[in-house]
Amino acid sequence: MKHELTIIGGGLAGCEAAWQAAQLGCRVRLFEMRPGRPTGAHTGDRLAELICSNSLGSSLPDRSSGLLKEELRLLGSLLLRCAEECAVPAGGALAVDRDVFSLKVSAALEAHPQISIIREEITRIPPGPTIIASGPLTSLALSASIQELTGQAHLAFFDAIAPIVTCESINMGVAYRASRYGSEEVGEGDYINCPFEKDEYEAFVEALAGAEQIPLRDFELPIQQGIDAGQYFEGCLPVEQIARRGLKTLAFGPMRPLGLRDPRTEKRPYAVLQLRQDNLAGTLYNLVGFQTNLVYAEQRRIFRMVPGLENAEFVRYGQMHRNTFIASPALLLPTLQLIQRPDLFFAGQICGVEGYMGNIATGLLAGLNMGRLISGLDPIELPVTTMLGALCHYITHCPLNEFQPMKANYGILPPIENPAQGKRDRARQYGKRSLADLRSLMAGGGFPSPSLDRLQ
């Protein structure tokens, strides 16, 4: 091999990219700055640590996240395989025990003969083939190096993390297990639901809206300058910000009671807070959609107002952290290469994709394309009819003044011919077209499906 490949960042995108490139014969040096340089949001030093939710989104084939997973299966994703091997109950979604997931990914990469893992901070972009997958908490030194190279200012928003409580501290005399629209008996269902009466809900919202928030840290204050007050990424909005938008906003958002009748009474609550299992043992549950930046004392006080959480034991409090990404529409090709330097790729949240699966998927594409480039082949631009191809097309073609991080969704796919009337039927049409086009690309000499034998 003529060149070694440098990958900066041991998160989801960086780990997937390292595996894919190594499977294609590249010698990979994977740099992760933790534990020597902490981020302020990560809690440990493992690779592929999930710091927000433990859910990787829906696995249903007629959902956008489910379709993206199907594409990644075809392309041989390591991290999807690891996630499925440590899944915890979550209805139609793929949720994982985050510790087991991280251990599996770390073990696979550490055992790969083509991969070296180096615990060291990279402060400047190195010469030669490089993938930057440093994530939303890219160090200030590396951020400055990226800005120096690209001449483009970064865009920034703030990401928020939901609290986690112990299962044994949940009052199951009040809360109940059920999934939306399920027909479960008492004690069954993948989610624990905390039901609110109208007066309980209104008192809760009032407390949320007036609660004290954690002030931004020093390294985040410069990011805030020039950003209008209240500008957050809508997909990760702190719950207290939602509460301040109006009394009923939460009841029509993350606390909507639709399809969640109490199986003991058949009564639908006025509002509901859902808890989702966070580890394989079923001892920990996270508050779904309740990302927050309240001070810890306020979190204890206010979240214990939730019916069923009166005595909640918190093992992790919510927090908000910086999330930085580049101006991809002005900088990147749909292959994820930097326009001005084709041997430099970006992947993951730093290129403007959102959600765990988007990070994994762009890491996979960057790794496969880098493997082709080092082998003397042209990188491949995926069809925009595929979910991953459409996602990469969006982040590289969106008008720069409208550019916001994007999750996989059917709205970024080109229209289908002769669309079905029903939403789910149309989704299946999109999925059929996507997978057919991806298989055709692979059969025609495009991407191979890398072997997962070394994972065994």
C-alpha positions in Angstrom: 0.0 0.0 0.0 1.5 3.3 -1.1 -0.2 5.5 1.5 -1.5 5.1 5.0 -4.9 6.6 5.8 -5.4 8.9 8.7 -8.8 9.0 10.3 -9.5 11.7 13.0 -12.2 10.8 15.4 -13.2 7.5 17.1 -16.9 8.1 17.1 -19.6 6.4 15.0 -18.5 7.9 11.6 -14.7 7.4 12.3 -15.1 3.8 13.4 -17.2 2.8 10.5 -14.9 4.6 8.0 -11.9 2.8 9.6 -13.5 -0.6 9.2 -14.6 -0.1 5.6 -11.2 1.3 4.4 -9.3 -1.5 6.2 -11.5 -4.1 4.7 -10.5 -2.8 1.3 -6.8 -3.1 2.2 -5.9 0.3 3.5 -3.5 0.7 6.4 -5.5 2.8 8.8 -4.3 5.0 11.7 -7.4 6.0 13.7 -6.8 8.9 16.1 -9.0 9.5 19.1 -8.0 12.3 21.5 -9.8 10.9 24.5 -9.0 10.2 27.3 -6.1 12.6 27.2 -8.3 15.4 25.9 -11.9 15.1 27.2 -14.8 16.7 25.3 -17.1 17.8 28.1 -19.9 15.6 26.9 -18.4 12.1 26.7 -18.2 10.1 29.9 -15.5 7.6 29.0 -12.7 6.8 26.5 -14.4 4.0 24.5 -14.7 4.2 20.8 -18.2 4.7 19.3 -19.6 6.1 22.6 -23.3 7.1 22.4 -23.7 10.3 24.3 -27.3 11.2 23.6 -30.1 8.7 23.2 -29.5 4.9 23.0 -31.9 4.6 20.0 -30.7 4.3 16.4 -34.1 5.0 15.1 -36.8 2.9 13.5 -36.0 -0.4 11.9 -39.3 -0.7 10.1 -38.7 -0.9 6.3 -41.3 1.7 5.6 -39.6 4.3 7.7 -36.7 6.5 6.5 -34.3 5.3 9.2 -35.3 1.7 8.5 -34.6 2.2 4.8 -31.2 3.6 5.6 -30.4 0.6 7.7 -31.4 -1.7 4.8 -28.9 0.1 2.6 -26.2 -0.2 5.2 -26.8 -3.9 5.5 -26.2 -4.3 1.8 -23.0 -2.3 2.1 -21.7 -4.3 5.0 -21.9 -1.9 7.9 -19.9 -3.0 11.0 -21.6 -0.7 13.4 -25.1 -1.7 12.4 -24.1 -5.4 12.9 -22.7 -4.5 16.4 -25.9 -2.6 17.2 -28.2 -5.5 16.3 -26.2 -7.8 18.4 -26.7 -5.8 21.6 -30.3 -4.5 20.9 -32.7 -3.8 23.8 -36.5 -3.8 23.5 -37.7 -0.6 21.8 -40.8 -1.5 19.7 -40.0 -1.0 16.0 -36.8 0.9 16.8 -33.3 -0.3 17.2 -32.0 0.7 20.6 -28.9 -0.7 22.2 -27.1 -1.2 25.5 -24.6 1.7 24.9 -21.8 0.1 26.9 -22.0 -3.3 25.2 -22.3 -1.5 21.8 -19.1 0.5 22.4 -17.2 -2.5 23.6 -18.2 -4.5 20.5 -17.1 -1.8 18.1 -13.8 -1.3 20.0 -13.0 -5.0 20.1 -13.6 -5.3 16.3 -11.3 -2.4 15.4 -8.6 -3.4 17.9 -8.5 -6.9 16.5 -8.3 -5.8 12.8 -4.7 -6.2 11.5 -5.0 -3.2 9.2 -6.1 -0.7 12.0 -3.9 1.0 14.6 -5.7 3.1 17.2 -3.8 6.0 18.5 -4.9 8.0 21.6 -3.6 11.4 20.6 -5.1 14.8 19.6 -4.6 15.9 16.0 -4.4 19.7 16.0 -3.7 20.3 12.3 -4.9 18.5 9.2 -2.2 16.2 8.1 -1.0 15.7 4.5 -2.0 12.6 2.6 -5.2 10.6 2.6 -7.3 11.8 5.6 -10.9 11.4 6.8 -12.0 14.0 9.4 -14.8 12.5 11.5 -14.1 14.5 14.6 -17.8 15.1 15.4 -19.7 17.9 16.9 -17.1 18.6 19.6 -14.1 19.0 17.3 -11.3 20.6 19.3 -10.7 24.3 18.9 -7.2 23.6 17.5 -8.4 21.3 14.7 -11.4 23.6 14.1 -8.9 26.4 13.5 -6.9 24.3 11.1 -10.1 23.4 9.1 -11.0 27.0 8.9 -7.6 27.9 7.7 -7.8 25.4 4.9 -11.3 26.0 3.8 -11.6 29.7 4.4 -15.2 29.1 5.5 -16.6 29.9 8.9 -18.2 27.1 10.9 -21.9 27.0 11.6 -22.9 26.0 15.1 -25.9 24.9 17.1 -26.4 23.3 20.5 -27.2 19.6 21.1 -29.1 18.5 24.2 -29.0 15.2 26.1 -31.8 13.5 28.0 -31.6 12.2 31.6 -31.5 8.5 32.6 -33.2 7.1 35.6 -33.1 3.7 37.3 -36.0 1.3 36.5 -36.4 0.4 40.2 -37.1 4.0 41.1 -40.1 4.3 38.7 -43.5 4.0 40.5 -45.2 1.3 38.4 -48.3 1.8 40.4 -48.7 5.0 38.4 -46.7 4.4 35.3 -47.5 1.6 32.9 -45.9 -0.4 30.0 -47.3 0.1 26.5 -46.3 1.0 23.0 -48.2 3.4 20.9 -51.4 1.7 19.5 -50.4 -1.5 21.1 -52.8 -4.1 22.5 -50.5 -5.1 25.4 -51.8 -6.3 28.7 -50.7 -4.6 31.9 -47.0 -5.2 32.4 -46.1 -5.5 28.7 -44.9 -3.1 26.0 -41.5 -1.7 25.2 -42.0 1.7 26.8 -42.8 2.8 30.3 -45.4 5.6 30.2 -46.0 8.3 32.8 -49.5 9.7 32.4 -50.5 13.3 33.2 -53.9 14.8 34.1 -54.5 18.3 32.8 -53.7 20.1 36.0 -50.5 18.0 36.5 -49.4 18.7 33.0 -50.0 22.5 33.3 -48.1 22.7 36.6 -45.2 20.7 35.1 -45.0 22.9 32.0 -45.1 26.1 34.1 -42.2 24.8 36.2 -40.2 23.8 33.1 -40.6 27.2 31.5 -39.4 29.0 34.5 -36.5 26.8 35.5 -32.9 27.8 35.7 -30.6 26.6 32.9 -26.9 25.8 33.0 -24.8 28.7 31.6 -22.7 28.1 28.6 -19.1 27.1 29.1 -16.3 29.4 28.2 -15.4 27.5 25.0 -19.0 27.8 23.9 -19.4 31.5 24.4 -17.6 32.5 21.2 -19.9 30.2 19.3 -22.9 32.0 20.6 -21.8 35.4 19.3 -23.7 36.2 16.2 -26.3 33.5 16.7 -29.8 34.8 17.3 -31.2 33.9 20.8 -33.1 30.6 20.8 -31.5 29.2 17.6 -31.3 25.5 18.3 -31.5 22.5 16.0 -35.2 21.7 16.0 -34.6 17.9 16.2 -32.8 18.2 19.5 -34.5 21.2 21.1 -34.2 21.4 24.9 -37.5 20.5 26.5 -37.6 23.8 28.5 -37.3 25.7 25.2 -40.4 23.8 23.9 -42.3 24.6 27.1 -41.6 28.3 26.6 -43.3 28.2 23.2 -46.7 27.7 24.7 -48.7 25.7 27.3 -49.8 23.0 24.9 -46.7 22.7 22.8 -45.3 19.7 24.7 -48.7 17.9 24.6 -48.5 18.1 20.8 -44.8 17.2 20.7 -42.8 14.7 22.8 -45.6 14.3 25.4 -48.4 13.6 22.9 -50.7 10.9 24.3 -51.7 9.6 20.8 -52.2 5.8 20.9 -51.2 5.4 24.5 -54.3 4.4 26.5 -53.7 3.0 30.0 -54.3 -0.7 29.6 -55.6 -0.8 33.2 -58.3 1.8 32.6 -58.6 2.2 28.8 -58.2 5.9 29.5 -56.1 8.1 27.3 -54.0 10.6 29.5 -54.0 14.3 28.8 -50.2 14.0 28.2 -47.6 11.4 28.7 -43.8 11.2 29.2 -42.3 8.0 27.8 -39.3 6.1 29.1 -37.2 3.8 26.9 -34.9 1.0 28.1 -31.3 2.1 28.0 -29.3 -1.1 28.7 -29.6 -4.8 28.2 -30.2 -5.6 31.8 -33.3 -3.3 31.7 -32.2 -1.4 34.8 -31.9 2.0 33.2 -34.4 4.1 31.3 -34.1 7.4 29.5 -36.7 10.1 29.2 -37.7 10.1 25.5 -37.5 13.5 23.9 -36.5 15.2 27.1 -33.1 16.7 26.2 -32.4 19.5 28.6 -30.0 22.0 29.8 -31.5 22.7 33.2 -29.2 22.9 36.3 -29.1 19.5 38.0 -31.1 20.6 41.1 -33.9 21.8 38.8 -33.9 18.5 36.9 -34.4 16.6 40.2 -37.1 19.0 41.3 -39.1 19.3 38.1 -38.7 15.8 36.7 -39.9 14.3 40.0 -43.2 16.2 39.3 -43.8 13.6 36.6 -46.4 11.1 37.7 -44.5 7.9 38.4 -41.1 9.6 38.9 -41.7 11.0 42.3 -38.7 9.1 43.7 -36.7 8.9 40.5 -33.0 8.1 40.9 -31.0 9.9 38.2 -27.9 8.1 36.9 -27.3 10.8 34.3 -28.6 14.3 34.1 -29.4 16.1 30.9 -26.9 18.6 29.5 -26.4 20.7 26.4 -23.2 20.9 24.4 -21.7 22.5 21.4 -22.2 21.0 18.0 -20.1 22.4 15.2 -20.3 21.6 11.5 -18.8 22.8 8.2 -20.5 24.7 5.4 -20.7 21.5 3.3 -22.7 22.9 0.4 -19.7 25.2 -0.3 -17.0 22.7 0.5 -17.8 19.1 -0.3 -18.7 16.9 -3.2 -21.4 14.2 -2.8 -18.6 11.7 -2.5 -17.8 13.5 0.8 -14.4 14.8 -0.6 -13.3 18.3 -0.1 -13.6 20.1 -3.4 -10.2 21.8 -3.1 -8.4 18.7 -1.8 -9.7 15.3 -3.1 -7.7 13.2 -0.7 -9.5 14.8 2.3 -12.9 13.5 3.2 -15.4 14.6 5.9 -17.9 12.3 7.6 -20.4 12.3 10.4 -21.9 15.3 12.2 -19.1 17.7 11.2 -20.4 17.5 7.6 -23.9 18.4 8.6 -25.8 15.0 8.9 -27.8 14.4 12.0 -28.7 11.2 13.9 -26.7 8.1 14.7 -27.5 6.3 11.5 -26.5 9.3 9.4 -23.2 9.4 11.1 -22.6 5.7 10.5 -23.7 5.9 6.9 -21.5 8.9 5.9 -18.6 7.2 7.7 -19.2 4.1 5.6 -19.4 6.1 2.4 -16.2 8.0 3.2 -14.3 4.8 4.1 -15.4 3.0 0.9 -14.6 6.0 -1.3 -11.3 6.5 0.3 -10.5 2.8 -0.2 -11.3 3.3 -3.9 -9.2 6.4 -4.2 -6.1 4.9 -2.6 -6.5 1.9 -4.9 -6.5 4.2 -8.0 -10.2 4.1 -8.6 -12.7 7.0 -8.8 -14.9 7.5 -5.7 -18.5 6.8 -6.4 -21.5 9.2 -6.0 -24.5 7.2 -4.8 -27.8 7.5 -6.7 -30.0 10.3 -5.2 -32.8 7.7 -5.2 -31.0 5.9 -2.3 -31.5 7.4 1.2 -27.7 7.7 1.7 -27.2 9.2 -1.7 -30.0 11.7 -1.1 -28.6 12.7 2.3 -25.1 13.3 0.7 -26.7 15.3 -2.1 -28.7 17.4 0.3 -25.7 18.4 2.5 -23.7 19.3 -0.6 -26.4 21.1 -2.7 -28.6 22.8 -0.1 -28.5 26.7 -0.4 -25.9 27.7 2.1 -28.1 30.3 3.7 -30.7 27.6 4.5 -28.3 24.8 5.5 -29.2 23.0 8.7 -28.1 19.5 9.8 -30.3 16.9 8.2 -31.6 13.4 9.2 -32.6 10.7 6.8 -36.2 11.4 5.6 -38.3 10.8 2.5 -38.6 14.5 1.8 -35.0 14.6 0.4 -35.7 11.8 -2.1 -36.8 12.6 -5.7 -40.5 12.0 -6.4 -41.6 8.5 -7.1 -43.4 7.7 -10.4 -47.1 6.8 -9.9 -47.0 7.3 -6.2 -49.4 5.3 -4.0 -52.1 7.2 -2.1 -51.2 5.9 1.4 -48.1 7.3 3.2 -46.8 3.9 4.2 -47.4 2.5 0.7 -45.4 5.4 -0.8 -42.6 4.8 1.7 -42.5 1.1 0.5 -42.2 2.4 -3.1 -39.3 4.6 -2.2 -37.6 1.7 -0.4 -38.1 -0.7 -3.3 -36.6 1.8 -5.7 -33.7 2.7 -3.4 -32.6 -0.9 -2.8 -33.0 -1.8 -6.5 -30.8 1.1 -7.5 -28.2 0.3 -4.9 -28.1 -3.4 -5.8 -27.7 -2.4 -9.5 -24.7 -0.2 -8.6 -23.1 -2.9 -6.6 -23.6 -5.5 -9.3 -22.2 -3.2 -12.0 -18.8 -2.9 -10.4 -19.6 -0.2 -7.8 -19.1 -0.8 -4.1 -18.5 -4.3 -3.0 -20.2 -5.6 0.2 -17.1 -5.8 2.5 -16.8 -9.1 4.4 -17.6 -9.1 8.1 -15.6 -12.3 8.7 -13.1 -10.6 11.0 -15.9 -9.6 13.3 -16.5 -13.2 14.2 
